[in-house]
Amino acid sequence: MSSVGFVAVTGATGAVGGRVARLLADRGVRQRLVVRDPARAPQLPGAEAVRATYDDPDALRAAFTGVDAVFLVSAAEHPERVRQHLTAVDAVADAGVDRVVYTSFLAPAPDATFTLVRDHWKTEQRLQERDLAYTALRDSIYLDFMPFMAGAEGVIRGPAGDGRLAAVARDDVAEVAAEVLLGEGHERAAYDVTGGSLQTFDEIAAQLAEITGRPVTYRRETLEEAWASRASYGAPDWEVEGWISTYLAVGAGELAVVSDTVERLTGHPPTTLPELVERRPDLVAGLLPDH
Ligand SMILES: NC(=O)c1ccc[n+]([C@@H]2O[C@H](COP(=O)([O-])OP(=O)(O)OC[C@H]3O[C@@H](n4cnc5c(N)ncnc54)[C@H](OP(=O)(O)O)[C@@H]3O)[C@@H](O)[C@H]2O)c1
């Protein structure tokens, strides 16, 4: 029986936090869902919803007080994301909670090629500085995003060269998180959470083509082409840089990691892209010929 009986789950209105909350509810764990809008929180047995954003230290501290562990989901892309994460980590510590599981990203470093990963490095640093019994789940890119990367045109575009990655399903990320939250011996550890094998974007495009029965290709872009092809979105530079640097990081080999974390903690091999689409056909709806 786990010693963790009451868990605060942030991001419960989102994909990963929502899945973790469901898995914990299935196991009879009492939860406090810490969300920006309680009206959108999932209705689950043993769960109460409270409002707190990562900009509100007092609400966060109150939300975390009294729980045995916190599942801390990294915030949406935002220029102030590091400050938000540090506020959340400090609130965990100030609430007197020792145990926290944080959704990080592969190879966090102050000079990571993927710019948004630098935020995770700073957040992990703060988890250490506050002397928390944390577990950093260093996720690869979500497998669920591969069809979206191809877009309606069926073209994955980016400056990734022949770089490889082992994308991981959000379902697997959530299962790992639930195991780590309820299990023993994961304190002060960082786990790479990846798919089962490395693939190039050519191979991912070929898999998507086979699954959907329509052409899907990978177009290698130069850095200049990558900025030009995204100019029409009108997104701020920091955001476009985040998108493009994902591909650069793959090209630089920084995501070429395969770990045994999913199998070790869940008892099943990592979900593959065909398996994921079979479970979630909606993921490729935008790629199907009649769309
Ligand atoms: N590994 C990857 O490929 C990858 C890709 C994209 C993102 N991520 C990171 O992984 C996280 C979880 O992924 P996901 O798929 O579950 O994302 P998601 O479906 O967008 O859910 C994000 C959750 O975080 C909450 N949130 C975001 N910013 C917040 C803030 N400032 N204060 C409080 N709550 C906030 C959202 O609340 P609302 O419902 O109110 O918006 C939502 O519940 C993301 O937030 C992002 O940091 C990883």
The ligand as an SDF file (V2000), in Angstrom:
LIG
                    3D

 48 52  0  0  0  0  0  0  0  0999 V2000
    7.0100   16.8040  -24.3220 N   0  0  0  0  0  0  0  0  0  0  0  0
    6.3590   17.5130  -25.2230 C   0  0  0  0  0  0  0  0  0  0  0  0
    6.3510   17.2280  -26.4370 O   0  0  0  0  0  0  0  0  0  0  0  0
    5.5600   18.6730  -24.8140 C   0  0  0  0  0  0  0  0  0  0  0  0
    4.8770   19.3490  -25.7820 C   0  0  0  0  0  0  0  0  0  0  0  0
    4.0860   20.4150  -25.4050 C   0  0  0  0  0  0  0  0  0  0  0  0
    4.0130   20.7850  -24.0850 C   0  0  0  0  0  0  0  0  0  0  0  0
    4.7100   20.1180  -23.1570 N   0  0  0  0  0  0  0  0  0  0  0  0
    4.6710   20.5180  -21.7350 C   0  0  0  0  0  0  0  0  0  0  0  0
    3.9870   19.4990  -21.0130 O   0  0  0  0  0  0  0  0  0  0  0  0
    2.9010   20.0720  -20.2750 C   0  0  0  0  0  0  0  0  0  0  0  0
    1.7750   19.0700  -20.1370 C   0  0  0  0  0  0  0  0  0  0  0  0
    1.3940   18.6430  -21.4150 O   0  0  0  0  0  0  0  0  0  0  0  0
   -0.1410   18.4890  -21.7920 P   0  0  0  0  0  0  0  0  0  0  0  0
   -0.1560   17.7610  -23.0750 O   0  0  0  0  0  0  0  0  0  0  0  0
   -0.8970   17.9670  -20.6380 O   0  0  0  0  0  0  0  0  0  0  0  0
   -0.5480   20.0340  -22.0510 O   0  0  0  0  0  0  0  0  0  0  0  0
   -2.0180   20.6410  -22.0490 P   0  0  0  0  0  0  0  0  0  0  0  0
   -3.0340   19.6370  -22.4750 O   0  0  0  0  0  0  0  0  0  0  0  0
   -1.9160   21.9280  -22.7900 O   0  0  0  0  0  0  0  0  0  0  0  0
   -2.2870   20.9530  -20.5020 O   0  0  0  0  0  0  0  0  0  0  0  0
   -1.5450   21.9040  -19.8010 C   0  0  0  0  0  0  0  0  0  0  0  0
   -2.1790   22.0570  -18.4250 C   0  0  0  0  0  0  0  0  0  0  0  0
   -1.3990   22.9800  -17.6740 O   0  0  0  0  0  0  0  0  0  0  0  0
   -2.2560   24.0300  -17.2200 C   0  0  0  0  0  0  0  0  0  0  0  0
   -1.4820   25.2790  -17.1970 N   0  0  0  0  0  0  0  0  0  0  0  0
   -0.7940   25.8120  -18.2190 C   0  0  0  0  0  0  0  0  0  0  0  0
   -0.2350   26.9640  -17.8440 N   0  0  0  0  0  0  0  0  0  0  0  0
   -0.5800   27.1570  -16.5360 C   0  0  0  0  0  0  0  0  0  0  0  0
   -0.3240   28.1750  -15.5930 C   0  0  0  0  0  0  0  0  0  0  0  0
    0.4150   29.2490  -15.9070 N   0  0  0  0  0  0  0  0  0  0  0  0
   -0.8490   28.0490  -14.3470 N   0  0  0  0  0  0  0  0  0  0  0  0
   -1.5990   26.9700  -14.0220 C   0  0  0  0  0  0  0  0  0  0  0  0
   -1.8740   25.9670  -14.8740 N   0  0  0  0  0  0  0  0  0  0  0  0
   -1.3830   26.0700  -16.1240 C   0  0  0  0  0  0  0  0  0  0  0  0
   -3.3590   24.0910  -18.2530 C   0  0  0  0  0  0  0  0  0  0  0  0
   -4.4940   24.7510  -17.7290 O   0  0  0  0  0  0  0  0  0  0  0  0
   -5.6680   25.3500  -18.6830 P   0  0  0  0  0  0  0  0  0  0  0  0
   -6.5510   24.1730  -19.0440 O   0  0  0  0  0  0  0  0  0  0  0  0
   -6.3320   26.3500  -17.8360 O   0  0  0  0  0  0  0  0  0  0  0  0
   -4.9850   25.9400  -19.8960 O   0  0  0  0  0  0  0  0  0  0  0  0
   -3.6030   22.6140  -18.4950 C   0  0  0  0  0  0  0  0  0  0  0  0
   -4.3580   22.0320  -17.4680 O   0  0  0  0  0  0  0  0  0  0  0  0
    2.5420   21.3260  -21.0590 C   0  0  0  0  0  0  0  0  0  0  0  0
    1.8820   22.2640  -20.2540 O   0  0  0  0  0  0  0  0  0  0  0  0
    3.9100   21.8040  -21.5380 C   0  0  0  0  0  0  0  0  0  0  0  0
    4.5860   22.5450  -20.5480 O   0  0  0  0  0  0  0  0  0  0  0  0
    5.4810   19.0570  -23.4890 C   0  0  0  0  0  0  0  0  0  0  0  0
  1  2  1  0
  2  3  2  0
  2  4  1  0
  4  5  1  0
  4 48  2  0
  5  6  2  0
  6  7  1  0
  7  8  2  0
  8  9  1  0
  8 48  1  0
  9 10  1  0
  9 46  1  0
 10 11  1  0
 11 12  1  0
 11 44  1  0
 12 13  1  0
 13 14  1  0
 14 15  2  0
 14 16  1  0
 14 17  1  0
 17 18  1  0
 18 19  2  0
 18 20  1  0
 18 21  1  0
 21 22  1  0
 22 23  1  0
 23 24  1  0
 23 42  1  0
 24 25  1  0
 25 26  1  0
 25 36  1  0
 26 27  1  0
 26 35  1  0
 27 28  2  0
 28 29  1  0
 29 30  1  0
 29 35  2  0
 30 31  1  0
 30 32  2  0
 32 33  1  0
 33 34  2  0
 34 35  1  0
 36 37  1  0
 36 42  1  0
 37 38  1  0
 38 39  2  0
 38 40  1  0
 38 41  1  0
 42 43  1  0
 44 45  1  0
 44 46  1  0
 46 47  1  0
M  CHG  2   8   1  16  -1
M  END
$$$$
